[in-house]
Amino acid sequence: MQDVRGNLQSQHAVCLFLDAGNDGAGVRLPCRSQDLQTEFGSWIPPAGGTIRCRSRLLRKIHAFYLKATKRLHVTPPHRRRTAAAGRFVGVCGGLCFGLLDPVSNIVVNTLLVSANNEGSRPATLEDLKRRSLDAMVAFLTRMFPDLAECQALRYLRLAGADLLVAARIVASDVGLKRFDEPASRPAATESLSMALKCAALAAGADDLLVDGWKKISTHADEVLRLLGLLRGALRRSSSIGKLARLLLMLRRRPQAHAGVDLWWAWQLAACRSIRPCDDGVPFRHTPLLIRTLQDAIHGFYLQALARLPSGELRSRFHRSLLKGGHCYGPLDPVSNIIVNTVWYDAAFPRTHELDMDVIGTRSIHRLENQSLYGMASFLCTRYHSIDFHEAVCFLLEADANLLLADPNLDSEGTMASVYGMWGGVLRHGEACLFNDQDHLEPDTGVQEAFLAAAMAAQHCNPDAQVKLLTSCKEMLGPALSLLQGGGKLSSEDVHRLAMLLCPESPRETKPLLPLPLTGYPRAEVADAHTRITKKVRAVLNSYEQMPNRVGSHI
């Protein structure tokens, strides 16, 4: 194992390093997990690039307003008539965001609010462009909370200022594959609806605009047909009249039902093509992908916490979870967390007694970052041709599941039927590295890769964890069935797992002394946890008294 460790120092197995300084004698060590959040949050693109991107988007939006103005006047082009149509757009506040293409959005928004804004002072074109761009950025950052404003501008630039096309590109980049599935219609509708509301607020528009778009969704086919006729000059006059009357009728209807389907707009955006631009996009948006991957990993930890027995979690597993409960390993992520947690508690038993009702979010976040870097280091060690950014992309494509990201990890095929692998080759999306056309052979073995993962995750005993991860399936044997199914584990279940994973574990023969909580920071943390616990219990008690609660236990 020491030879393997020495070889890893000369490879790019662990992806991010910090110089150890004089004490380390030139050895480069993985960066500490507490530094990861600062590193991710400090990524800021050059200010000049953002300004140029915003300027180009405003010019693009300006061109959309010119096209919309031509479609809104019904006679052959004339300077005075075009100016009058432009004033009409300004008075009505025809903003450039919505659920259709940009020009159609301007036309629809103009007609939707025309009656309410009659007699109002017309907005300048510069004001409309600025508010429209602010609305589109707000739409994207609300729909994708991990997306920074500067990144939203880059995606809008890539999509030619077409809002839903930009949203689809972001969804593709961050691995939201299920948004296009019919089963995701409710989630897509809710996401689009909330993003539309935030966009309207950012632009200073009222709720009538958002409600109007929901009402349009009930007559989307007719609205799209009339908008298509506006592109021709022969029937433009009658088409505008019909469209205006239709929108007026929809606006006068009662408020749209909250369950109105907006998925049609998401699907329609897939049909609109974009032109490639030459200003440096697409770009390596690694921080965005990392934050998205962190969210997926966080979900695994919530599932693992729900499966562990409550008594053991409060008394002992909270310690072993935070110290060694990583989600990488030869099983699915939740099972890996449970196995690593139970094994660490058995192999490195506690020396003091401490019951905890709360696990700090910072501690969980640090553990999730350690797992992320462990998985990325595993892939970079196994396949020397990929770098950290590519490893993150593959993990996203595989839903943060190392078994899916590296099908060679399951050489026996025991997990193939569960995770959709046939013949040792992963079939899991177009962006995945491992497919029939381009199947890579690993450059190193599983032992070396897991050692890289343990070192990147700052495990206290990497060699011991490698021994566990390379043999746990054989050690568990039939007990693997305990980890399948997603049910809550009992105290007897975790005791059986501990005996199988670490049969030489020392037994606790005498009572443990309580951990002293005097002095800073232990006393401060204990007081904070007590306050939080009281508030959470009060909320749960209130929930129990609600007549229409979903369940009787949380």
Secondary structure by P-SEA (a helix, b strand, c coil): caaaaaaaaaccccccccccccccccccccccccaaaaaaaaccccaaaaaaaaaaaaaaaaaaaaaaaaaaccccccaaaaaaaaaaaaaacccccccccaaaaaaaaaaaccccccccccccaaaaaaaaaaaaaaaaaaacccccaaaaaaaaaaacccaaaaaaaaaaaacccccccccaaaaaaaaaaaaaaaaaaaacccaaaaaaaaaaaaaaaaaaaaaaaaacccaaaaaaaaaaaaaaaaaacccccccccaaaaaaaaaabbbbbbcccccccaaaaaaaaaaaaaaaaaaaaaaaccaaaaaccaaaaaaacccccccccaaaaaaaaaaaaaaaccccbbbbbccccaaaaaaaaaaaaaaaaaaaaaacccccaaaaaaaaaaacccccccccccccccccccccccccccccccccccccccccccccccaaaaaaaaaaaaccccaaaaaaaaaccccccccccccccccccccaaaaaaaaaaacccccccccccccccccccaaaaaaaaaaaaaaaaaaaaaaaaaccccccccc
